[in-house]
Amino acid sequence: MIDFEWYRSFISIYKHRSVSAAAKARILTQPAMSQHLAALEAEIGEPLFIRAPRKMIPTDKGKELYTKIVPLIENLENTTLQMLHSSSGNGRAPVIRIGSPVEYFTIRTLPKIRDLNIRFLSQFGVAGTLLEKLEKDEVDLILTTQKMQQQGIEYQKLEDEVFVAVVPQSYETSAGNDAVEIERWLNKQNWLSYGLELPIIRRYWRDHFKKRPDFQPCHVIPDLRSVLEGIENELGMSILPTYLIEKSLQENRVKVLFPELTTENTIYVAYKVEQKNNPVLVKVLEALKRKN
C-alpha cells in the first residue's frame, strides 16, 4: 500500500529538484526522503527521476504522476484546513504562529488582525532568528525586513517603513540645509540605538552622507519603543519609523529634525511555499495587506 507521505516527499523533490533541498523543506532527513522515493518507485514499477549530478530530473512517468496527484493532494489538504477553519464556532478557532519584530507587531500588525477569528501565537526576534524559526516550522509566517533567497520560502511586500531623525522637544539646530553642517551637528549629539552596530542609523548616514557614521551610541536599547521613551526623557536622539512617533508628535513630546532626510525600510511577510494555499494563512495575508 502506498503511504501518503511518499507522495508528499515525491512532490517536494519534484519542486526542489533535489533530495537534500526537499528534505530540508519537509524537515526530514535525506535518507528518509530517499527511502520514500525508492518505495514509491518500487510500488509504481518505474523510475520517477533521473539522478544527475546535483539535480533530480523528472522522467516522463514522474511528470505524469506529478500532474495527476498534485491537484488531488492540494485539494485534500485545503479541504481539511477549510473544515478545521469552519469548525471555529465550537470555540476552537484556528491557530497561526507568527514571528515579528515586537514594535512592528504591536503598532502595525495588531490593529489589522484584531477582528480575525484566529488565535495567534506570537514570537519576537530579529530577521535571522525569525527565518530560522520559519525554516524549522516553529512559526507559520514571519514579518521581516530582510528578503533572503531561500528555497521553499516565498516573500510578499507589505509596506515601506519611513524613518526620520527624532529628537527631544528642547533640541534646536542651526545647521540649515547644508549636508556637511547637518552631519557635523548630528555627530555631536547623544545617540540612542537599537544595537551597537547602529542598524538603521547606518542606513540613514549612507543614504544622505554617503559614508558610515563616526560615533558610538550613548545608549543601546533593543526595543524601539524604549528608544522613543529615552528621547522623550531627553537622553538623546535616534532614527525612528514615523508610525512609532505619531502620538508623541501630537502630544509635543518629541519632534522631527531635517524632515526632508528620510530613510526607507521594506517590510515583507514570508511563509513556506507549500502553505500558500492554506485558507487560514490566506486570510491572515489579506488582513496584513490592508491599509490601516
C-alpha positions as CSV (number, residue, x, y, z in Angstrom):
1,M,0.0,0.0,0.0
2,I,1.3,3.4,-0.9
3,D,2.0,5.7,2.0
4,F,0.6,9.3,1.7
5,E,3.9,10.7,2.9
6,W,5.6,9.1,-0.1
7,Y,3.6,11.3,-2.3
8,R,4.4,14.4,-0.3
9,S,8.1,13.6,-0.5
10,F,7.9,13.0,-4.2
11,I,6.2,16.4,-4.7
12,S,8.8,18.1,-2.6
13,I,11.6,16.5,-4.6
14,Y,9.9,17.4,-7.9
15,K,9.6,21.1,-6.8
16,H,13.1,21.4,-5.5
17,R,14.8,19.1,-8.0
18,S,17.0,18.0,-5.1
19,V,16.6,15.3,-2.4
20,S,18.6,17.4,0.1
21,A,16.6,20.6,-0.5
22,A,13.3,18.7,-0.4
23,A,14.4,17.1,2.9
24,K,15.2,20.5,4.3
25,A,11.9,21.9,3.2
26,R,10.0,19.0,4.8
27,I,12.2,18.9,7.9
28,L,13.1,15.3,7.3
29,T,16.5,13.6,6.9
30,Q,17.9,13.0,3.4
31,P,17.9,9.2,3.9
32,A,14.2,9.3,4.9
33,M,13.4,11.3,1.7
34,S,15.4,8.8,-0.4
35,Q,13.6,5.9,1.2
36,H,10.2,7.5,0.4
37,L,11.1,8.0,-3.2
38,A,12.6,4.5,-3.6
39,A,9.4,2.9,-2.0
40,L,7.1,4.9,-4.3
41,E,9.2,4.0,-7.4
42,A,9.1,0.3,-6.4
43,E,5.3,0.4,-6.0
44,I,4.8,2.1,-9.4
45,G,7.4,0.0,-11.1
46,E,9.3,2.7,-12.9
47,P,11.8,5.4,-12.0
48,L,10.4,8.8,-11.4
49,F,13.6,10.8,-11.7
50,I,16.9,10.6,-13.5
51,R,19.7,11.0,-10.9
52,A,22.0,13.7,-12.4
53,P,24.9,15.3,-10.5
54,R,23.4,17.7,-8.0
55,K,20.0,17.5,-9.7
56,M,16.9,15.3,-10.0
57,I,15.4,15.3,-13.4
58,P,11.8,14.0,-13.7
59,T,11.2,11.2,-16.1
60,D,8.0,11.1,-18.2
61,K,6.4,8.9,-15.6
62,G,7.4,11.3,-12.9
63,K,5.9,14.3,-14.8
64,E,2.7,12.3,-15.4
65,L,2.4,11.4,-11.7
66,Y,3.1,14.9,-10.6
67,T,0.4,16.3,-12.9
68,K,-2.2,13.8,-11.7
69,I,-1.6,13.8,-7.9
70,V,-0.8,17.5,-7.1
71,P,-4.3,18.8,-7.6
72,L,-5.7,15.8,-5.7
73,I,-3.4,16.3,-2.7
74,E,-3.7,20.1,-2.6
75,N,-7.5,19.7,-2.7
76,L,-7.4,17.2,0.1
77,E,-5.2,19.4,2.3
78,N,-7.2,22.5,1.6
79,T,-10.5,20.7,2.3
80,T,-9.1,19.6,5.6
81,L,-7.9,23.1,6.5
82,Q,-11.2,24.6,5.5
83,M,-13.1,22.1,7.7
84,L,-10.9,23.0,10.6
85,H,-11.4,26.7,9.9
86,S,-15.2,26.3,9.6
87,S,-15.3,24.5,13.0
88,S,-14.1,27.6,14.8
89,G,-17.7,28.2,16.0
90,N,-17.2,25.4,18.6
91,G,-14.7,27.6,20.5
92,R,-11.6,26.3,18.8
93,A,-10.6,29.0,16.3
94,P,-7.7,28.0,14.1
95,V,-4.1,28.9,15.1
96,I,-1.5,30.9,13.3
97,R,2.1,31.1,14.7
98,I,3.6,34.4,13.7
99,G,7.1,35.8,14.2
100,S,7.8,39.5,14.0
101,P,9.8,42.4,15.4
102,V,8.0,43.4,18.6
103,E,7.5,47.1,17.7
104,Y,6.1,46.4,14.3
105,F,3.7,43.7,15.5
106,T,2.4,45.8,18.4
107,I,1.8,49.0,16.5
108,R,1.2,48.0,12.8
109,T,0.0,44.4,12.9
110,L,-2.3,44.1,15.9
111,P,-4.9,46.6,14.5
112,K,-5.1,44.6,11.3
113,I,-5.7,41.2,12.8
114,R,-7.8,42.1,15.8
115,D,-11.1,41.2,14.1
116,L,-10.0,37.8,12.7
117,N,-11.5,34.7,14.2
118,I,-8.0,33.3,14.5
119,R,-5.8,32.6,17.5
120,F,-2.2,34.0,17.2
121,L,0.8,32.5,18.9
122,S,3.4,35.3,18.6
123,Q,7.2,35.2,18.8
124,F,9.5,38.1,18.6
125,G,13.1,38.4,17.3
126,V,15.4,39.8,14.7
127,A,15.2,38.8,11.0
128,G,17.8,36.0,11.0
129,T,16.3,34.3,14.1
130,L,12.8,34.6,12.7
131,L,13.8,33.0,9.3
132,E,15.4,30.0,11.2
133,K,12.1,29.6,13.1
134,L,10.2,29.6,9.8
135,E,12.5,27.0,8.3
136,K,12.1,24.7,11.3
137,D,8.3,25.1,11.2
138,E,8.3,26.8,14.6
139,V,6.2,29.6,13.0
140,D,3.8,29.7,10.1
141,L,4.8,33.2,8.8
142,I,7.2,35.9,9.7
143,L,7.3,39.7,9.3
144,T,10.8,40.7,8.3
145,T,12.9,43.5,6.9
146,Q,15.3,41.1,5.1
147,K,14.4,39.2,1.9
148,M,16.7,36.2,1.7
149,Q,16.9,33.8,-1.2
150,Q,15.8,30.6,0.5
151,Q,14.4,27.5,-1.3
152,G,10.8,26.9,-0.4
153,I,10.2,30.4,1.2
154,E,8.0,33.0,-0.5
155,Y,8.0,36.7,0.3
156,Q,5.4,39.4,-0.3
157,K,6.0,43.1,0.3
158,L,3.7,44.6,2.9
159,E,4.9,48.2,3.1
160,D,7.9,50.6,3.3
161,E,8.7,52.0,6.8
162,V,9.8,55.6,6.7
163,F,12.5,56.6,9.2
164,V,13.3,60.2,10.4
165,A,15.6,61.9,12.9
166,V,13.7,62.2,16.2
167,V,14.8,64.5,19.0
168,P,13.5,65.8,22.3
169,Q,11.4,69.0,22.1
170,S,14.2,71.0,23.6
171,Y,16.7,70.3,20.8
172,E,17.5,73.1,18.4
173,T,19.8,73.3,15.4
174,S,21.2,76.0,13.2
175,A,22.6,73.6,10.6
176,G,20.2,74.7,7.9
177,N,20.1,72.6,4.7
178,D,23.8,72.1,4.2
179,A,24.6,68.4,4.4
180,V,28.1,68.9,5.8
181,E,26.7,71.1,8.6
182,I,23.9,68.7,9.3
183,E,26.3,65.8,9.6
184,R,28.7,67.8,11.8
185,W,25.8,68.7,14.1
186,L,24.4,65.2,14.2
187,N,27.9,63.8,15.1
188,K,27.9,66.0,18.3
189,Q,24.6,64.6,19.7
190,N,24.0,61.9,22.2
191,W,22.6,58.9,20.2
192,L,20.3,56.1,21.3
193,S,20.5,53.0,19.1
194,Y,18.7,49.6,18.7
195,G,22.1,47.9,18.6
196,L,25.8,48.6,18.8
197,E,26.1,48.2,15.0
198,L,23.7,51.2,14.5
199,P,21.4,49.3,12.2
200,I,19.1,51.9,10.8
201,I,21.3,54.9,11.7
202,R,23.9,53.4,9.4
203,R,21.4,53.3,6.5
204,Y,20.4,56.9,7.2
205,W,24.1,58.0,7.0
206,R,24.7,56.1,3.8
207,D,21.6,57.5,2.2
208,H,22.4,61.1,3.0
209,F,26.1,61.5,3.7
210,K,27.5,58.6,1.6
211,K,29.6,57.2,4.5
212,R,29.3,55.3,7.7
213,P,28.5,57.2,11.0
214,D,31.6,58.0,13.0
215,F,30.4,57.7,16.6
216,Q,29.3,55.2,19.2
217,P,25.8,55.3,20.7
218,C,25.5,56.6,24.3
219,H,22.7,54.1,25.0
220,V,21.9,50.8,23.3
221,I,18.3,49.8,23.8
222,P,17.0,46.8,21.8
223,D,13.4,48.0,21.8
224,L,12.3,50.9,19.6
225,R,9.5,51.9,21.9
226,S,12.0,52.2,24.8
227,V,14.3,54.2,22.5
228,L,11.4,56.6,22.0
229,E,10.9,56.8,25.7
230,G,14.5,57.7,26.1
231,I,14.2,60.5,23.6
232,E,11.1,61.8,25.4
233,N,13.2,61.9,28.6
234,E,16.0,63.8,26.8
235,L,18.6,61.0,26.9
236,G,19.4,61.7,23.3
237,M,18.2,61.3,19.7
238,S,17.7,58.5,17.2
239,I,16.3,57.5,13.8
240,L,12.8,56.0,14.2
241,P,9.9,54.9,12.0
242,T,7.2,57.5,11.5
243,Y,4.4,55.1,12.6
244,L,6.1,54.8,16.0
245,I,6.2,58.5,16.8
246,E,2.8,59.7,15.7
247,K,1.3,60.0,19.2
248,S,4.4,61.5,20.7
249,L,4.4,64.2,17.9
250,Q,0.8,65.0,18.5
251,E,1.5,65.5,22.2
252,N,4.6,67.5,21.6
253,R,6.9,65.2,23.5
254,V,9.3,64.9,20.5
255,K,9.9,66.5,17.2
256,V,11.4,65.6,13.8
257,L,14.6,67.4,12.6
258,F,15.5,67.5,8.9
259,P,12.1,66.0,7.8
260,E,13.4,66.1,4.2
261,L,16.0,63.5,5.1
262,T,14.2,60.2,5.3
263,T,15.3,56.5,5.0
264,E,13.0,53.6,4.0
265,N,13.0,50.0,5.1
266,T,10.8,47.4,3.4
267,I,8.7,45.1,5.5
268,Y,7.9,41.6,4.0
269,V,5.7,38.7,5.0
270,A,7.3,35.4,4.4
271,Y,5.9,31.8,4.6
272,K,6.6,28.4,3.2
273,V,5.5,27.9,-0.4
274,E,3.8,24.6,0.5
275,Q,1.5,26.6,2.8
276,K,0.5,29.3,0.3
277,N,-3.0,27.8,-0.3
278,N,-3.7,27.3,3.4
279,P,-7.0,29.2,3.7
280,V,-6.2,30.4,7.3
281,L,-2.8,31.8,6.1
282,V,-4.5,33.4,3.1
283,K,-7.0,35.2,5.4
284,V,-4.1,36.5,7.5
285,L,-2.2,37.7,4.5
286,E,-5.2,39.6,3.2
287,A,-5.6,41.3,6.6
288,L,-1.9,42.2,6.7
289,K,-2.0,43.8,3.3
290,R,-4.9,46.1,4.3
291,K,-4.1,49.8,4.9
292,N,-4.7,51.0,8.4
